[in-house]
């Protein structure tokens, strides 16, 4: 039995490692479109701040495939999957599989147009280590200013990191607040005030349109006709599951790959997980890509077990995000704003500490902690276990 894994991200490497841990000793082949060892997306900011010196980003080591007895084909993106013949086609060869795991992650989705033809265009993202390496080269050349496009968690993390490196940072967000999908306006204002106090400039309710070049200078053009000049521009505008190579494969796809509770696609011997799939939200039951590192690891463990016949169930995914490690005492989790209507809320607010908890039928559906993250692990457990909010939890959060 041969297992082929498309991708080398968190889900992919977890599948391979868990298969070996569970005793599978037959052939595993992994396909990577990049030339790097498996790297951790959450650690790319540490890699950036170290200007490429930190190797912690390679969270499984520089040569993890040797110890796992895995063949990894670098610079070998999947071009086509033939589900009838059970073949994956790459630029250099075709591979037969008995089980296929699709863990290709997501790629940047950006509404910003770049009409100029310039090989040195200073426009980067945080969806690949190659892009981050190119940004690092630019930083080493002595840049002074950067524009971040997008006010979600990634955008804020990049803004904080570059600001700490002494670069003048301006962040552009099309909505009137930061983190619009995950925070109420009250919590978002705490984040906004903190960023401003650090010297980060904010353009809210400002939609980026295109990047142009005026002589030697690059500019971001806004929808309202304004423009912002900077040395580099970084897109953090959202993601799109990487599924284009599956167009003619008969695998069911919406925006991402559709999977059942076992993370199996509509093709019995093909599994998928991580940012490339759509899964039901544990709380709202709505189906969409959850795209968090935590869920990607969980998917990898489930897929490996199910290939070997354990029939583990993915009951649903939950988004939990934190900026604590970037100097902002913020943790949020649960459904997105306006995804599910609450019937009650609890607020703790005192001396710069703000905790906002939304309930439905006495169950936690979303929480936002600012200033003091004590109790966030406990409330996350209550939320995931669907336990009623009780006096024990209340007393721990006060």
N, C-alpha and C positions, 0 to 999 in steps of 0.2 A: 504494500500500500504506500503510495507516494502522496505527500502533502506539498502543494505549492502555495506560497503566501505572497500575495502582491502587496508590496510595501515593507518598510522596515521601521515604521513609527511605533508608538507605545503599544497599540493593539497588536501589531504584527509580531514584535519581539516577545510580547507576553504570551501569545499563542505558542510560539516555538519553544520558549522556556518551559511553559506549563506542560506541553506535550512530552518533553523529555522528563520532567519531574514525575509525571504520571506513568512513566515506563515505556513510552513509545520509542522504539529504536530504529525504525525504518527511515526512509529517505524524506528529508525536508529541504526544499529549495525556496529561497526568498529572492524576490526581485526588487531592486531599488533603482529609481530613476536618477538618484544622486550618486556621488562618489564617496560620501561620508559614512562612518559607522553610525549605528542608531543613535539619535540624539533626542533629548527631552525638550519639547517646546517651552515648558515653564522655565527652563534654565538658560534659554537663549539670551535673556536680559543680563544674567550674570556674565555670560560669555561676551556680550557687548561691552559691559562696563570694564571688563578685564582687557578689552581690545584684542580679543581672540586668544589670550594666554590661558584662561581657565579651561581645563579639560573636563570639568564636572558635567558639562553639557552632554558628554558622551556617557550617559548614566549607566550603561552596561559594559563600559570599558572600550578600549580602542579595537580590540579583536574578540568580540563576544562569540563569534560564530565558531571559532576553533573549539572552545570548550563544550559547545552544544552540538558539535558535529553536524553543522549545517552548511550547505552550499549557498552562498549569497552572490548573486550576479549584479554587480554595480553597473551604473549607467545603462540599465536595461529596463526602460519603462514598458509596461504592458501596452500593446497597441490594439489588441483584439482578443476576445475570448470566444472560442467556439464551444458552446456547451454540449453540442451533440457529439463531437469528436473528443471532447474533454481535452482541449488544447488551449494554451496561452501563447500568443505570438508576441515576440519582442523584435527589435531591429535586427538582431543577430541570429535568433534561433526560435524554434517552437518547442514548447514543453508540454508533455502529457501529465495529467494529474488524475489521481483517484478522488482526492478532496482538494477543493480550492478555497482559500480564504482571501477575501478582498478587504484590504485595510489600507486603502490609498489616501485616506484623510481628505482634507479639503484644500482648495486653493483660494487665493484672494479674489473677492468680488469687489470691484471698484467702479464707481460711476464716473471717475475722473478721466477725462479724455486727454491723451497725449498725442498731439498731431505732429510734433517736431520729430525729425529723424536725427537722432543724436546718440551715438553709442555710449557717450558718457553722461547720459541723462541721469541726474541725481535723484532718482525716484525708486524707493525701496519698500519692502514689506517684511513682515515677520512670520511668513509662512514657510520659508526655507532658509537653511543655514547659508546657502550660497548668497542669497540676498543680504543677509546680515554681514557676511564676510566682505561684500562689496561696500556696505555702509561703513564698516570698520576702516577699510582702506581710505575712504573719503574723510572720516574723522581724523585719521592720522595725518592727513594732508593739511589739517589746521582749519577746519570749518568753524564758523562762529554762530550760525543760526540754522534752525530746523523748524519745519512746519509739520505737525502731526495732523492727519486728516482722519477724524473719527474719535468720538469721546466715549468709547466703550472701555472695558477693562484693559485690553491690549494697548489701546491708544494712551490711556493714563499711565500704564507701566512704562511705556517707551518715553513718554514726556518726562516723567519723574527721573528716569535713568539718565537721559541726555542732559537734563537740567543739572543733575549731580555731577556731570562731567564738565560743567562750566560752559555749556552751549546755551545760547538764548533760544528758548522754546516758545512756540506759539501753537496752540491747539485749536482746530476748527471742527465744530460739531453742528450738524444741520438742525438738530432739535434745540429747544430753548433750555435744556438742562443736560448735564453729564449723566452717563449711564441710564439713559431713558427707559431701557427695557427692564432694568433690575432694581431701580431705586425710586422711592417717592421723592417729591420735590424737596421735602424738608431734609432728608438725608443727603440728597444730591447737593444741596446748598452748603452743607458742612464740607463736602469734598471740594466744591468750587472754591470756597473761602480758603481752604488749606492750600490748594494749588496756587492761588493768587499770592498768598503769603510767602510762597517759595519763589516767587518771581516768574511763574509760568503765565503767559498771556493767553486769554481765552477769547475766541470768537464764537459765541453761541448764536443759534438761529441763522447760521451762515452755511450755505450749501456750496461746496467746491464744484467747479465746473471743468476746468482744464488747466494744464501746465503749459506755459509758453516760454519763449526765450526772447529777450529784448537785449540785443547786443551780447555782452558776456553774461548777463544776468538772467536767472530763471525766476518766473513768477507763477504763483497760483492765482488763477482767475476765479472769482466768486460769481454766483448766479446774479447777485445784485449789481454787478459791474465793478466791484472793488477788486483790488489785487494785493497780494502779499509777496514780497521778495524774500528769498531765503537761499541758503547754500544747498540744503537737501530737503527733500519732501518724503514723508513716510506714510504709507497708506495703512490704516487700521479700520477699514470701512465695512468689514464683514467678510463672510466666507461662503463658498459654494462647494458642495461635495464634489470630489474629483471622480466623475463617472463618464466622461465623454468617450472613453475607450470601450464602454459597454453598450454603445448605441444599438448594435446589431446582434446582441448576445442572447436575447429572450429573457434576460434577467429583469424583473419588474423594478422600475425606477419612477420616483416622483421627482422631488428635488434631490433626494438622496436615494440610496438603495432601500427597498422595502424588505423587512425581515419579520419573521414570526417571533414568538416568545423564546425560542431556542437560538435566536440570531441566525436562523437559516433563511436563505432566500427561497423563491418559488422553485428553484432547481435543487433537488434533494441533497446533492453532494457539494453544494456551494454555500459557504457561510460568509457573513460580512459584519464588521464592527468598527467602532470608533467614529470619527467625524464624518465618514462617508455614508452612514446609515441614518434612517429616520426611525426613531423609537418612541413609544408612548411615554409621555410624562407620567411619573409615578402618581402625581397628585391630580392633575387636570385630565389625564388620559389623552390629551391632544398629542398628535404624532408629528414630530419634527426632529431635525438634527440637534442633539444636545451639545456636542462638541466641547467636552471638557476632558482634561487629562485623567481625572478620577474615573469617569465612566469608560474611557478608552481601555484602561487597565482591567476594569471589571469585565468588559466585553471579551477581552483576550482570554481571561481565565474561563469564562463560560464556553467560548467557542472550542478551546482545546479539550475541555471535558466532554463536550457533546460530540466531537469527532470520534471520541473513544467510547461513546455510548452511554454517558452518564445522565443525559437528559436534564441538565440544569436549566432553570427558567430565569429569564430576565423579566422581572415583574414591572419594570419601568425605570426611567432615569430621572435624576434630579440635578439641577444646576446649583453648584455652590462655588462662589468666587470670593477671593480675598485680595486686598492690597496691603495686608499687614506687613509683608516682607519688603514693601517699598516705602515704608515710613508712614503710611496712612492706616490708622486703626479702623479698618473697614472690613466687614464680612457680610455677605448677603447670600441668601439661598431660597430655593423654592420656585414657585411659578413666576412667570414674567408679569410685569405690570399689566393689569387689565386682562390677563389670561383667564382668571377665575374670580368671580365676585365674592368677596368675604362677607360674612354676616356679623363679625365682631373684630375688634382690634385692641391691642394692649400697647401702651406707650410708657416707657421709662425715660425721663428726661431730667438731668441734673448735672450741673457743673461741667458742661461740655460732653456729657455722655448721653447718647440717644439710642434707645432700643425700640424698634417698631416691629410688632408681631401681628400678622394677619391670621385670623381664624375662620374656619368654616365648619359648622357642625362640631365645634369644640376641638377641631384638629388644626394644627399649624399648617398653613399653606405657603407662607412666605415670612422671612424675617430679615431685618436690616439692623446691624449693630455698628455704631460709630463711637469711637472714643474708649470703649472697653469691650473687648471681644470675649470676656469671661462668660462661659455658658453656651458659646456657639456650637460646640461639639454635642452638648447634651440636647439642645433644641433641634439640631439636625437629626439626632437619633429619634427623638419624638416624632419629627416630621416623617422620616422614612418608615418608622414602625407604625405610623398612623395612630399614635396614642393620644388620648384626650389631654389637653392642656390642664394641668392640675396644680395643686398648692405646692407640691414638691418642686416642680419646674419654676413656678412663680417665685418661690423663696430663693432659688439658686440664681435667678436673673436679676434680683433687686440689687 
